[in-house]
């Protein structure tokens, strides 16, 4: 019984911590994104009229490295843009992505201005957008593939009324 109580307390603590850490993160309409990704794709077209992901990460972030496979799998099935936060110049970001075999549409946010406009103070951070382009879900820190897929499914299933 003590184990169950302790587990419930831990879950409550983590939930409260997540809520506190996400308090300044953007909800509703997203700020304007740069028009082009590093590969030259139009960022607005990539996210238009369907549930999508905006993923903030850093080449220096250990947790981001741990969930690269998760993000790649989800981006294989859903549209999205990734934002490299304070990870060096464009060549550094592209080199990192090539080294780690990451085939993502990426915007380089070397000065952190885009992250600041989204209220991102830590990475990894995932914004899940509805078909209307508004933020429906936010995750901060480690996230599982099933966790992202359930949120995206929820948006496409008609159950979400956010």
MIDOSE-1310 file (N, C-alpha, C; in nm, 2 decimals, decimal comma, always signed):
residues 162
xxxx	+0,08/-0,12/+0,00/+0,00/+0,00/+0,00/+0,09/+0,13/+0,00; +0,20/+0,12/+0,07/+0,29/+0,24/+0,08/+0,35/+0,26/-0,06; +0,38/+0,16/-0,13/+0,44/+0,18/-0,27/+0,34/+0,25/-0,36; +0,21/+0,21/-0,35/+0,11/+0,27/-0,43/+0,09/+0,42/-0,39
xxxx	+0,09/+0,45/-0,26/+0,08/+0,59/-0,22/+0,20/+0,67/-0,27; +0,32/+0,61/-0,25/+0,44/+0,68/-0,30/+0,44/+0,70/-0,45; +0,40/+0,61/-0,52/+0,39/+0,62/-0,67/+0,29/+0,73/-0,71; +0,17/+0,73/-0,64/+0,08/+0,84/-0,67/+0,13/+0,98/-0,63
xxxx	+0,20/+0,99/-0,52/+0,26/+1,11/-0,48/+0,37/+1,16/-0,59; +0,45/+1,06/-0,64/+0,54/+1,09/-0,74/+0,48/+1,14/-0,87; +0,37/+1,07/-0,91/+0,30/+1,11/-1,03/+0,24/+1,25/-1,01; +0,18/+1,28/-0,90/+0,13/+1,41/-0,87/+0,24/+1,52/-0,87
xxxx	+0,35/+1,49/-0,81/+0,46/+1,58/-0,81/+0,51/+1,61/-0,95; +0,53/+1,51/-1,03/+0,58/+1,53/-1,17/+0,48/+1,61/-1,25; +0,35/+1,58/-1,23/+0,25/+1,65/-1,30/+0,25/+1,80/-1,26; +0,26/+1,83/-1,13/+0,27/+1,97/-1,09/+0,39/+2,04/-1,14
xxxx	+0,50/+1,97/-1,14/+0,63/+2,02/-1,19/+0,62/+2,05/-1,34; +0,56/+1,96/-1,42/+0,53/+1,98/-1,56/+0,45/+2,11/-1,58; +0,34/+2,12/-1,51/+0,25/+2,23/-1,52/+0,32/+2,36/-1,49; +0,40/+2,36/-1,38/+0,48/+2,48/-1,35/+0,58/+2,52/-1,46
xxxx	+0,65/+2,42/-1,51/+0,75/+2,45/-1,62/+0,69/+2,49/-1,75; +0,56/+2,46/-1,77/+0,49/+2,49/-1,90/+0,41/+2,62/-1,88; +0,42/+2,69/-1,77/+0,33/+2,80/-1,74/+0,35/+2,91/-1,84; +0,47/+2,94/-1,89/+0,49/+3,05/-1,99/+0,49/+3,01/-2,13
xxxx	+0,47/+2,88/-2,16/+0,47/+2,83/-2,29/+0,35/+2,87/-2,37; +0,36/+2,89/-2,49/+0,26/+2,94/-2,58/+0,14/+2,85/-2,60; +0,02/+2,90/-2,58/-0,10/+2,82/-2,62/-0,17/+2,90/-2,72; -0,27/+2,84/-2,78/-0,35/+2,91/-2,88/-0,27/+2,93/-3,01
xxxx	-0,28/+3,04/-3,08/-0,22/+3,06/-3,21/-0,06/+3,06/-3,19; +0,01/+3,01/-3,28/+0,15/+3,01/-3,28/+0,21/+3,14/-3,33; +0,33/+3,18/-3,28/+0,39/+3,29/-3,34/+0,43/+3,26/-3,48; +0,46/+3,36/-3,56/+0,51/+3,34/-3,70/+0,64/+3,26/-3,70
xxxx	+0,65/+3,16/-3,79/+0,77/+3,09/-3,81/+0,85/+3,16/-3,92; +0,98/+3,14/-3,93/+1,06/+3,18/-4,05/+1,00/+3,11/-4,17; +1,00/+3,18/-4,28/+0,93/+3,13/-4,40/+1,00/+3,00/-4,45; +1,13/+2,98/-4,43/+1,19/+2,86/-4,49/+1,27/+2,78/-4,39
xxxx	+1,27/+2,65/-4,41/+1,35/+2,56/-4,33/+1,49/+2,57/-4,39; +1,59/+2,50/-4,33/+1,72/+2,50/-4,38/+1,73/+2,43/-4,51; +1,64/+2,34/-4,54/+1,63/+2,27/-4,67/+1,56/+2,35/-4,78; +1,50/+2,47/-4,74/+1,43/+2,55/-4,83/+1,28/+2,53/-4,84
xxxx	+1,23/+2,44/-4,76/+1,08/+2,42/-4,76/+1,01/+2,53/-4,69; +0,89/+2,56/-4,74/+0,80/+2,66/-4,68/+0,74/+2,61/-4,55; +0,78/+2,67/-4,44/+0,73/+2,62/-4,31/+0,58/+2,63/-4,30; +0,52/+2,73/-4,35/+0,37/+2,74/-4,33/+0,30/+2,63/-4,41
xxxx	+0,35/+2,60/-4,53/+0,29/+2,49/-4,60/+0,30/+2,35/-4,53; +0,41/+2,33/-4,47/+0,44/+2,21/-4,40/+0,34/+2,18/-4,29; +0,29/+2,29/-4,23/+0,20/+2,28/-4,11/+0,06/+2,31/-4,14; +0,02/+2,34/-4,26/-0,11/+2,39/-4,29/-0,22/+2,28/-4,29
xxxx	-0,33/+2,31/-4,23/-0,46/+2,24/-4,24/-0,45/+2,09/-4,19; -0,36/+2,06/-4,10/-0,36/+1,92/-4,05/-0,29/+1,92/-3,92; -0,31/+1,83/-3,83/-0,24/+1,82/-3,70/-0,09/+1,81/-3,74; -0,01/+1,88/-3,66/+0,14/+1,88/-3,69/+0,21/+1,90/-3,56
xxxx	+0,34/+1,89/-3,57/+0,43/+1,90/-3,45/+0,53/+2,01/-3,48; +0,56/+2,09/-3,37/+0,68/+2,17/-3,37/+0,77/+2,13/-3,26; +0,89/+2,08/-3,29/+0,97/+2,02/-3,19/+1,10/+2,10/-3,17; +1,12/+2,16/-3,05/+1,24/+2,23/-3,01/+1,34/+2,14/-2,95
xxxx	+1,46/+2,14/-3,00/+1,57/+2,06/-2,95/+1,70/+2,13/-2,95; +1,80/+2,07/-2,89/+1,94/+2,12/-2,90/+2,04/+2,01/-2,92; +2,14/+2,04/-3,00/+2,24/+1,94/-3,03/+2,32/+1,91/-2,90; +2,31/+1,99/-2,80/+2,38/+1,98/-2,67/+2,30/+1,91/-2,57
xxxx	+2,17/+1,87/-2,60/+2,08/+1,82/-2,51/+2,07/+1,67/-2,50; +2,11/+1,61/-2,39/+2,11/+1,46/-2,38/+1,97/+1,40/-2,39; +1,87/+1,46/-2,33/+1,73/+1,41/-2,35/+1,69/+1,42/-2,49; +1,72/+1,52/-2,56/+1,68/+1,54/-2,70/+1,74/+1,42/-2,78
xxxx	+1,87/+1,39/-2,75/+1,94/+1,28/-2,82/+1,87/+1,15/-2,79; +1,82/+1,13/-2,67/+1,75/+1,01/-2,63/+1,62/+0,99/-2,70; +1,55/+1,10/-2,74/+1,42/+1,08/-2,81/+1,42/+1,11/-2,96; +1,54/+1,12/-3,02/+1,55/+1,14/-3,16/+1,48/+1,03/-3,24
xxxx	+1,49/+0,91/-3,20/+1,42/+0,80/-3,27/+1,27/+0,82/-3,26; +1,22/+0,86/-3,14/+1,08/+0,88/-3,12/+1,03/+0,99/-3,22; +1,10/+1,10/-3,22/+1,06/+1,21/-3,30/+1,06/+1,17/-3,45; +1,17/+1,10/-3,49/+1,18/+1,06/-3,63/+1,06/+0,97/-3,67
xxxx	+1,03/+0,88/-3,58/+0,92/+0,79/-3,61/+0,78/+0,86/-3,63; +0,76/+0,96/-3,54/+0,63/+1,03/-3,55/+0,63/+1,12/-3,67; +0,75/+1,19/-3,70/+0,76/+1,28/-3,81/+0,75/+1,20/-3,94; +0,77/+1,07/-3,94/+0,75/+0,99/-4,06/+0,60/+0,98/-4,10
xxxx	+0,51/+0,99/-4,00/+0,37/+0,98/-4,02/+0,29/+1,11/-4,01; +0,35/+1,21/-3,95/+0,28/+1,33/-3,93/+0,37/+1,45/-3,97; +0,31/+1,56/-4,02/+0,39/+1,67/-4,06/+0,45/+1,74/-3,94; +0,56/+1,81/-3,96/+0,62/+1,88/-3,85/+0,75/+1,95/-3,89
xxxx	+0,78/+2,04/-3,80/+0,91/+2,12/-3,82/+0,98/+2,11/-3,68; +1,11/+2,10/-3,69/+1,19/+2,10/-3,57/+1,27/+2,23/-3,57; +1,30/+2,27/-3,45/+1,37/+2,39/-3,43/+1,50/+2,36/-3,34; +1,61/+2,38/-3,40/+1,74/+2,36/-3,34/+1,77/+2,49/-3,25
xxxx	+1,77/+2,47/-3,12/+1,79/+2,59/-3,03/+1,93/+2,60/-2,99; +1,99/+2,71/-3,02/+2,13/+2,74/-2,97/+2,23/+2,63/-3,00; +2,22/+2,58/-3,13/+2,30/+2,47/-3,17/+2,41/+2,50/-3,27; +2,44/+2,63/-3,28/+2,54/+2,68/-3,37/+2,48/+2,73/-3,50
xxxx	+2,57/+2,75/-3,60/+2,53/+2,81/-3,73/+2,46/+2,70/-3,81; +2,41/+2,74/-3,93/+2,34/+2,64/-4,01/+2,43/+2,52/-4,05; +2,55/+2,54/-4,07/+2,64/+2,43/-4,11/+2,66/+2,34/-3,99; +2,67/+2,39/-3,87/+2,67/+2,30/-3,75/+2,55/+2,22/-3,73
xxxx	+2,43/+2,28/-3,75/+2,31/+2,21/-3,74/+2,29/+2,10/-3,84; +2,32/+2,13/-3,97/+2,32/+2,03/-4,08/+2,42/+1,92/-4,06; +2,53/+1,95/-4,01/+2,64/+1,85/-3,98/+2,59/+1,76/-3,87; +2,53/+1,81/-3,76/+2,48/+1,73/-3,65/+2,37/+1,64/-3,71
xxxx	+2,28/+1,69/-3,79/+2,17/+1,61/-3,84/+2,22/+1,50/-3,93; +2,32/+1,53/-4,01/+2,38/+1,43/-4,10/+2,45/+1,32/-4,02; +2,52/+1,36/-3,92/+2,59/+1,26/-3,83/+2,50/+1,17/-3,76; +2,38/+1,22/-3,72/+2,28/+1,14/-3,65/+2,17/+1,09/-3,74
xxxx	+2,19/+1,10/-3,87/+2,09/+1,05/-3,97/+1,95/+1,10/-3,94; +1,94/+1,23/-3,92/+1,81/+1,29/-3,89/+1,76/+1,36/-4,02; +1,64/+1,31/-4,07/+1,58/+1,36/-4,19/+1,46/+1,45/-4,15; +1,49/+1,56/-4,08/+1,39/+1,65/-4,03/+1,39/+1,78/-4,11
xxxx	+1,27/+1,84/-4,12/+1,27/+1,98/-4,16/+1,31/+2,07/-4,04; +1,41/+2,15/-4,05/+1,46/+2,22/-3,93/+1,48/+2,37/-3,96; +1,45/+2,44/-3,86/+1,47/+2,59/-3,86/+1,58/+2,61/-3,75; +1,69/+2,69/-3,78/+1,79/+2,71/-3,69/+1,76/+2,84/-3,61
xxxx	+1,75/+2,82/-3,48/+1,72/+2,93/-3,38/+1,84/+2,95/-3,29; +1,95/+2,99/-3,36/+2,08/+3,00/-3,28/+2,08/+3,11/-3,17; +2,00/+3,21/-3,19/+1,99/+3,32/-3,09/+1,88/+3,29/-2,99; +1,79/+3,20/-3,01/+1,69/+3,17/-2,92/+1,56/+3,25/-2,93
xxxx	+1,56/+3,34/-3,03/+1,44/+3,43/-3,04/+1,31/+3,36/-3,07; +1,31/+3,26/-3,15/+1,19/+3,18/-3,19/+1,14/+3,10/-3,06; +1,24/+3,04/-2,99/+1,20/+2,97/-2,87/+1,14/+3,06/-2,77; +1,20/+3,18/-2,76/+1,14/+3,28/-2,66/+1,00/+3,32/-2,70
xxxx	+0,97/+3,33/-2,83/+0,84/+3,37/-2,87/+0,74/+3,26/-2,84; +0,78/+3,14/-2,83/+0,70/+3,03/-2,79/+0,69/+3,00/-2,64; +0,78/+3,08/-2,57/+0,79/+3,06/-2,43/+0,87/+2,94/-2,38; +0,95/+2,89/-2,47/+1,03/+2,77/-2,44/+1,15/+2,81/-2,36
xxxx	+1,17/+2,76/-2,24/+1,28/+2,78/-2,16/+1,37/+2,66/-2,14; +1,32/+2,55/-2,19/+1,40/+2,42/-2,17/+1,36/+2,33/-2,29; +1,45/+2,24/-2,32/+1,43/+2,14/-2,43/+1,45/+2,00/-2,37; +1,39/+1,91/-2,44/+1,30/+1,91/-2,55/+1,16/+1,96/-2,52
xxxx	+1,11/+2,03/-2,62/+0,97/+2,08/-2,60/+0,90/+2,05/-2,73; +0,78/+1,99/-2,72/+0,70/+1,96/-2,84/+0,56/+2,03/-2,83; +0,53/+2,10/-2,93/+0,40/+2,17/-2,95/+0,32/+2,09/-3,05; +0,21/+2,04/-3,01/+0,12/+1,97/-3,11/+0,01/+2,06/-3,15
xxxx	+0,00/+2,08/-3,28/-0,09/+2,18/-3,33/-0,21/+2,10/-3,39; -0,33/+2,16/-3,38/-0,45/+2,11/-3,44/-0,45/+2,15/-3,59; -0,55/+2,11/-3,66/-0,56/+2,14/-3,80/-0,58/+2,29/-3,82; -0,63/+2,36/-3,72/-0,65/+2,50/-3,72/-0,52/+2,58/-3,70
xxxx	-0,41/+2,51/-3,67/-0,28/+2,58/-3,65/-0,26/+2,62/-3,50; -0,36/+2,60/-3,42/-0,35/+2,64/-3,28/-0,28/+2,53/-3,19; -0,21/+2,57/-3,09/-0,15/+2,47/-3,00/-0,26/+2,40/-2,92; -0,26/+2,26/-2,93/-0,35/+2,18/-2,86/-0,29/+2,11/-2,74
xxxx	-0,16/+2,07/-2,76/-0,09/+2,00/-2,65/+0,05/+2,05/-2,65; +0,11/+2,05/-2,53/+0,25/+2,08/-2,51/+0,32/+1,97/-2,42; +0,43/+1,93/-2,46/+0,51/+1,84/-2,37/+0,65/+1,90/-2,35; +0,70/+1,88/-2,23/+0,83/+1,94/-2,20/+0,91/+1,82/-2,14
xxxx	+1,03/+1,80/-2,19/+1,11/+1,69/-2,14/+1,09/+1,56/-2,21; +1,13/+1,45/-2,15/+1,12/+1,32/-2,22/+0,97/+1,29/-2,25; +0,95/+1,24/-2,37/+0,82/+1,20/-2,42/+0,83/+1,07/-2,50; +0,73/+0,99/-2,49/+0,73/+0,86/-2,56/+0,66/+0,87/-2,70
xxxx	+0,69/+0,78/-2,79/+0,63/+0,78/-2,92/+0,48/+0,76/-2,90; +0,44/+0,67/-2,81/+0,29/+0,64/-2,79/+0,23/+0,77/-2,73; +0,29/+0,84/-2,65/+0,24/+0,96/-2,59/+0,21/+1,06/-2,70; +0,30/+1,08/-2,79/+0,28/+1,17/-2,90/+0,17/+1,12/-3,00
xxxx	+0,18/+1,00/-3,03/+0,08/+0,94/-3,12/-0,07/+0,95/-3,07; -0,08/+0,92/-2,94/-0,21/+0,93/-2,88/-0,27/+1,07/-2,89; -0,18/+1,17/-2,86/-0,23/+1,31/-2,87/-0,27/+1,35/-3,01; -0,18/+1,30/-3,11/-0,22/+1,33/-3,25/-0,34/+1,26/-3,29
xxxx	-0,36/+1,13/-3,25/-0,48/+1,06/-3,28/-0,60/+1,13/-3,23; -0,59/+1,18/-3,10/-0,70/+1,24/-3,04/-0,74/+1,36/-3,12; -0,65/+1,44/-3,18/-0,68/+1,55/-3,26/-0,76/+1,51/-3,39; -0,72/+1,40/-3,44/-0,78/+1,36/-3,57/-0,90/+1,27/-3,55
xxxx	-0,93/+1,23/-3,43/-1,04/+1,14/-3,41/-1,17/+1,21/-3,39; -1,17/+1,33/-3,37/-1,29/+1,41/-3,34/-1,33/+1,41/-3,19; -1,25/+1,35/-3,11/-1,28/+1,35/-2,96/-1,23/+1,48/-2,90; -1,13/+1,54/-2,96/-1,07/+1,66/-2,90/-1,16/+1,78/-2,93
xx	-1,20/+1,85/-2,83/-1,28/+1,97/-2,85/-1,21/+2,10/-2,79; -1,08/+2,09/-2,77/-1,00/+2,19/-2,71/-1,02/+2,32/-2,77
